């Protein structure tokens, strides 16, 4: 798949018709239909399940120290304090960002069915990159970055210029990094930033010899309205393990919520003649 860079330094597909998939259990599917909103989970909550999600590569800490060593004219103690302060400050961003995940693929994924649906009951929404972007009105004004996740080895990743801090040209970038062991996910994600004083709680945390104040959003998740759910959805696939009568009920749901699509029964495990 050919990609191109965004202003956030993330990569998006050149072909706007690349397929995107979202695998949902039945309850989350019903919630999406009833609210016509995409749910974004706070980044630190995701990190509790996947510790390397949104984590800076280890080498970046060394780059920070080298940069501060030059700024502090070789003062090792001050350099260590400054580097550790900034390192903790960067990690605090986890509580100001919210993430919504999709799978980018030309076809269904057996792994995604197993991970994101419960008791073999669920659906997969299939759309395209273009339709997803168009479904969020004025997306460029909503503090939303989007792009493909890059899968890396956090221990061994090196940089072309280890004296440069250019690896992250915006605070969004680390949220598009995951450990290489998750590369089967082929994830495409939307990342939303919110600093709203009515939703922010401040804490004071002792860092080294001083104190650093950072803020976090008290909401564990947020909902972003979709301007037309029917236009977003290109196809809806029912789990390959669901019964025909269950699929008929899902069709009734779609009709009730004015989604003019028919449920397709996944034939992922079709055995042939």
C-alpha positions in Angstrom: 0.0 0.0 0.0 1.4 3.4 -1.0 1.3 6.1 1.7 1.9 9.8 2.1 2.9 12.0 5.0 0.5 14.3 6.9 1.3 17.5 8.7 1.5 15.5 11.9 4.2 13.3 10.5 1.9 10.3 10.3 1.2 8.2 7.2 -2.2 7.9 5.4 -3.0 5.8 2.3 -2.5 7.5 -1.1 -5.6 5.6 -2.3 -8.6 7.2 -0.5 -10.7 4.0 -1.2 -8.5 1.8 0.9 -10.8 -0.4 3.1 -11.1 0.1 6.8 -12.7 -2.3 9.3 -14.1 -1.9 12.8 -14.9 -5.1 14.7 -17.5 -4.6 17.4 -19.4 -6.8 19.8 -23.2 -6.5 19.6 -23.6 -4.0 22.5 -21.0 -1.6 21.0 -22.7 -2.0 17.7 -26.1 -1.0 19.1 -24.5 1.9 20.9 -23.0 3.2 17.7 -26.3 2.9 15.9 -28.2 4.7 18.7 -25.7 7.5 19.2 -24.2 7.9 15.7 -21.0 8.7 17.5 -17.5 7.3 17.5 -16.1 6.4 20.9 -12.5 7.4 21.7 -10.7 5.8 24.7 -8.2 7.8 26.8 -4.6 6.8 25.8 -3.4 5.8 29.3 -6.3 3.3 29.6 -5.2 1.6 26.4 -1.7 1.6 27.7 -2.7 -0.4 30.8 -3.6 -3.2 28.4 -0.8 -2.7 25.9 2.2 -1.0 27.8 4.1 -0.2 24.6 1.1 1.6 23.0 2.1 5.2 22.4 5.5 4.7 24.1 8.5 6.6 22.9 11.4 4.4 21.8 14.1 4.0 24.4 16.7 5.7 22.2 14.7 8.9 22.4 15.6 9.3 26.1 19.3 9.2 25.1 18.7 11.8 22.5 17.0 14.0 25.1 20.0 13.6 27.4 22.5 14.5 24.6 20.5 17.6 23.7 20.4 18.8 27.3 24.0 18.0 27.8 24.9 20.5 25.1 22.4 23.1 26.4 23.8 22.7 30.0 27.5 22.9 28.8 28.3 19.5 30.0 26.7 19.7 33.5 25.7 16.1 34.0 23.5 16.6 37.1 21.4 19.3 35.6 21.2 17.3 32.3 19.8 14.3 34.2 17.3 16.4 36.0 16.1 18.2 32.8 15.9 15.0 30.8 14.0 13.1 33.4 11.6 16.1 33.9 10.8 16.2 30.2 10.6 12.4 30.0 7.9 12.4 32.7 6.2 15.4 31.1 5.9 13.6 27.8 4.4 10.5 29.4 1.8 12.7 31.1 0.3 13.4 27.7 -1.3 10.0 27.8 -4.1 11.5 29.8 -4.9 14.2 27.4 -5.3 12.1 24.2 -8.1 9.8 23.1 -7.9 7.0 20.5 -10.3 5.3 18.0 -8.9 2.3 16.2 -9.6 0.6 12.8 -8.1 -2.2 10.9 -6.8 -1.4 7.4 -7.0 -4.3 5.0 -8.5 -5.4 1.7 -10.2 -8.3 3.5 -11.5 -9.6 6.8 -9.2 -10.6 9.6 -9.7 -13.8 11.6 -7.6 -12.4 14.4 -9.7 -9.3 14.7 -12.9 -11.3 14.9 -11.5 -13.3 17.8 -10.1 -10.2 19.7 -12.9 -7.7 19.3 -16.1 -9.8 19.4 -17.4 -11.7 22.4 -18.8 -15.2 22.4 -18.6 -15.3 18.6 -21.2 -12.6 18.5 -20.4 -9.4 16.7 -20.2 -7.4 13.5 -17.5 -5.9 11.3 -18.2 -2.5 9.8 -16.4 -1.9 6.5 -15.8 1.5 5.2 -13.1 3.4 3.3 -10.5 6.0 4.4 -12.3 8.7 2.4 -15.7 7.9 4.0 -14.3 7.8 7.5 -12.7 11.3 7.0 -15.9 12.7 5.5 -18.0 11.3 8.3 -16.5 13.7 10.8 -17.5 17.2 10.0 -14.6 19.7 9.9 -12.2 17.0 11.1 -9.2 19.3 10.5 -10.6 21.7 13.1 -11.3 19.1 15.8 -7.8 18.4 17.0 -7.9 15.0 15.4 -4.8 13.4 13.8 -5.1 10.3 11.8 -2.8 7.8 10.3 -1.3 4.3 10.1 0.2 2.8 13.2 4.0 2.1 12.9 5.2 -1.1 14.6 8.6 -0.8 16.1 11.1 -2.5 18.5 11.3 0.1 21.2 14.6 -1.3 22.5 16.6 -1.4 19.2 15.1 1.4 17.1 17.7 3.9 15.9 17.5 7.3 14.3 19.2 8.7 11.3 20.4 11.7 13.3 20.8 10.8 17.0 21.6 14.4 17.8 18.2 15.6 16.6 14.8 15.8 18.3 13.0 15.8 15.0 11.6 12.3 15.6 8.5 13.9 17.0 7.3 17.0 15.2 4.1 17.1 17.1 2.8 15.5 20.4 0.5 13.3 18.4 3.3 11.1 16.9 4.0 8.7 19.8 0.4 7.6 19.8 1.0 6.1 16.3 3.7 3.8 17.6 3.1 0.2 18.9 5.3 -2.8 19.6 6.2 -4.9 16.6 4.5 -7.9 18.1 1.2 -6.2 17.3 1.8 -5.7 13.6 -0.8 -8.3 12.6 -3.4 -5.6 13.7 -2.7 -3.4 10.6 -4.1 -0.6 12.7 -5.3 2.8 11.4 -6.2 5.2 14.2 -7.7 8.6 14.9 -6.2 10.5 17.8 -8.1 13.3 19.5 -6.5 15.9 21.8 -8.6 17.7 24.4 -7.4 20.3 26.9 -10.6 21.8 28.3 -10.4 23.3 31.7 -13.9 22.1 32.6 -12.7 18.5 32.0 -9.2 18.8 33.3 -7.9 17.9 36.8 -4.5 19.0 37.9 -2.2 17.0 40.1 1.2 17.7 41.6 3.8 14.9 41.4 7.3 15.0 42.9 9.9 14.6 40.1 13.5 14.3 41.2 14.4 17.3 43.4 11.5 19.5 42.3 7.9 19.2 41.5 6.2 19.1 38.2 2.5 19.9 37.7 0.7 18.1 34.9 -3.0 17.9 33.9 -5.2 15.1 32.8 -8.6 14.8 31.4 -11.1 13.3 33.9 -13.1 11.6 31.2 -12.1 8.1 30.3 -13.6 8.4 26.9 -15.3 10.8 24.6 -17.8 10.6 21.7 -17.2 12.3 18.4 -20.5 12.9 16.4 -20.7 11.5 12.9 -22.5 13.6 10.4 -24.0 10.6 8.5 -23.6 7.1 9.8 -25.3 5.6 6.8 -22.8 7.2 4.5 -19.9 6.0 6.7 -21.0 2.4 6.5 -20.2 0.6 3.2 -20.9 -2.9 4.4 -21.8 -4.7 7.7 -20.6 -8.3 8.2 -22.0 -10.6 10.9 -19.6 -12.9 12.7 -19.1 -16.2 10.8 -20.4 -18.0 13.9 -23.8 -16.2 14.1 -27.1 -18.0 13.3 -29.4 -16.8 10.5 -32.1 -15.8 12.9 -29.6 -13.5 14.8 -28.7 -11.9 11.5 -32.3 -11.2 10.8 -32.6 -9.3 14.0 -29.5 -7.2 13.1 -31.2 -6.3 9.8 -34.2 -5.1 11.7 -31.9 -2.9 13.8 -30.3 -1.4 10.7 -33.8 -0.6 9.3 -34.9 0.9 12.6 -31.9 3.3 12.7 -32.3 4.2 9.0 -29.1 2.4 7.8 -30.0 1.2 4.3 -27.7 -1.8 4.2 -28.3 -5.5 4.6 -26.2 -7.6 6.9 -23.7 -9.9 5.1 -22.9 -13.2 6.8 -19.1 -13.6 6.9 -18.0 -16.7 5.0 -14.5 -16.5 6.5 -14.5 -20.1 7.4 -16.3 -21.4 4.3 -15.3 -25.0 3.8 -16.1 -25.3 0.1 -17.9 -28.2 -1.5 
